[in-house]
């Protein structure tokens, strides 16, 4: 009761759930640590330098843009979002990428992907994916030159599978698993099913690729952690993985000599990283459960179309980025259930 005698009433809930932006952001960061640790094990200190450069650059650019370009006095760099963007960007990069290119990626992720829309909560596209795709288009050679766990440098051509074949044929010191699969589907000389890595190597991370692509088991551990902490729901990751599994399985049944099987496509590339950690971004994903399922199915479908029939061996980033732009339409026609709405008689 106030001094004026008026009763002040606030809307429910009156008991705070303990949930917050900071809690969710740092939970996702914690969930990514197992995969990051595996990348350090296989690729050494290069992984550390790429990650630290990406995170520090993202923090710096967000502070500079927020303080001097947008004129904001409050600090937002400690809410965890800039750190998470930097970490996710790093997980999408090869450990041998020159650090100055990493800085450019961070500038694009924060400056264009996030702050140009007004900051956290207003961005249409996932900032880390914006940075990654820009680097892939601008620096294709550097972005597709991956180290193998034995430190041998591999180079895959995303536009010509034959070039990748002549660069390296061995599955452990040559092209990445998805590049090999792309070469097989195109009938490139030297690419055969026996060149595909063992599925155990794929699961453990003993293959070439970006920092966050190499260990399916580590990514699944992070997925379980996020589910237990209720940071994300199962709808988006499961719908993406299930769609990829069904699509890959049908293509493999149709022509097993040309198309790799379900397990290969689920464990390879950035599928699990994208499905668990990037497609589930609160701001750029649908609000309703049904919308999440549609969103996930379409991401999985676009990913497989690019993998099997497009120019790039991997299509996860492009699929998520495209579907980010469709989310407003999904939200318009697939809205969450409204509580307290009167039923029509």
C-alpha positions, 0 to 999 in steps of 0.5 A, spaced: 500 500 500 502 506 498 502 513 501 496 515 497 492 509 499 492 506 492 493 498 492 499 497 487 498 490 483 503 487 479 502 481 474 504 474 476 508 470 477 511 473 483 516 468 485 522 469 480 524 462 477 531 464 477 532 464 469 536 469 466 539 471 460 546 470 463 544 463 466 542 461 459 548 464 455 553 461 460 550 454 460 550 454 453 558 456 454 559 450 459 555 445 454 560 447 449 566 446 453 567 438 452 567 439 444 572 445 445 576 440 450 576 435 444 579 440 439 584 442 443 586 434 444 586 433 437 589 440 434 593 443 440 594 450 442 592 453 435 585 451 437 586 455 444 589 461 440 583 461 435 578 461 440 581 466 445 582 471 439 574 470 437 572 471 444 576 477 445 574 480 438 567 479 439 567 482 446 571 488 444 567 490 438 560 489 442 563 494 447 566 499 442 559 499 437 555 499 443 559 505 447 561 509 441 556 508 435 550 507 439 551 511 445 549 506 450 552 507 457 550 500 460 555 494 459 552 488 455 559 485 454 558 481 461 551 478 459 555 472 456 552 473 449 558 476 446 562 470 449 558 465 446 558 468 439 565 468 439 566 461 442 560 459 437 564 462 431 571 459 433 567 452 433 566 453 426 573 455 424 579 451 422 584 451 427 589 453 422 585 459 420 590 466 420 588 470 426 587 476 422 581 473 419 578 470 425 578 478 427 574 480 421 569 474 422 568 477 429 567 484 427 562 481 422 558 477 427 557 482 432 557 488 427 553 486 422 549 480 425 548 483 432 549 490 433 546 493 426 539 490 428 540 493 435 543 488 439 541 482 443 534 480 442 533 484 436 537 480 431 534 476 425 540 472 424 544 468 428 551 472 429 556 467 429 553 464 422 553 470 419 560 471 421 562 464 419 558 464 412 561 471 410 568 468 411 567 462 407 565 466 401 570 471 402 576 466 404 574 460 401 581 457 401 583 458 408 576 456 411 576 450 407 584 448 409 583 443 415 588 440 419 587 433 421 589 430 428 596 428 426 597 435 424 597 434 417 594 440 413 588 438 408 585 442 403 578 441 400 575 444 394 568 446 395 566 447 388 570 442 384 571 435 387 576 433 382 581 438 385 580 435 392 581 428 390 588 430 387 589 434 393 589 428 397 585 421 397 587 418 404 581 419 409 585 420 415 590 425 411 586 428 405 579 431 404 574 431 410 569 426 411 563 430 407 568 432 402 569 425 400 562 423 400 561 429 395 566 426 391 563 420 391 556 422 389 559 426 383 563 420 381 570 424 382 576 419 380 579 416 387 573 417 391 570 411 393 566 408 399 572 405 402 575 412 403 570 414 408 572 414 415 570 409 420 564 411 424 568 410 431 573 416 429 567 420 427 564 419 433 570 420 437 573 426 433 579 423 430 577 426 423 579 433 420 574 439 420 573 445 424 573 445 432 566 444 433 565 439 428 570 433 430 567 430 436 559 427 436 560 424 443 562 431 446 557 435 442 551 430 445 554 430 452 553 438 451 546 436 448 544 432 454 546 438 459 542 443 456 536 438 456 537 437 463 538 445 465 532 446 460 536 451 456 533 448 450 527 443 448 528 437 444 524 439 438 529 443 434 535 438 434 531 432 434 527 434 428 533 436 424 537 430 426 531 425 424 530 429 417 537 428 415 537 421 418 531 419 414 533 423 407 540 420 408 537 413 409 532 413 403 538 416 398 543 410 401 537 405 400 536 408 393 544 407 391 548 405 396 554 405 392 553 413 391 550 416 397 553 415 404 548 412 410 544 415 415 550 414 421 555 418 417 551 424 415 548 425 422 555 424 425 559 428 420 560 435 419 557 441 423 550 437 423 550 436 431 553 443 432 548 447 428 542 443 431 544 443 438 547 450 439 546 454 433 539 453 430 536 453 438 538 460 439 532 463 442 532 470 438 532 467 431 528 460 432 520 459 432 516 460 439 511 455 438 513 447 439 510 446 432 513 452 429 520 449 432 518 442 429 517 445 422 523 449 422 527 443 424 525 439 419 526 444 413 533 445 416 535 438 415 532 438 408 535 444 406 542 441 409 541 434 405 539 438 399 546 442 399 550 436 401 548 431 396 546 436 390 549 443 392 556 446 390 558 445 398 560 439 402 556 442 408 550 446 408 548 446 415 550 454 416 546 456 410 540 452 412 540 455 418 541 462 416 536 461 410 531 459 416 532 464 420 529 469 415 523 464 415 522 464 422 517 471 422 513 467 418 513 461 422 511 465 428 505 468 425 502 462 423 504 457 428 503 461 435 504 459 442 498 457 446 494 463 449 492 462 456 486 465 459 483 466 452 475 465 452 473 460 448 468 461 443 461 459 444 
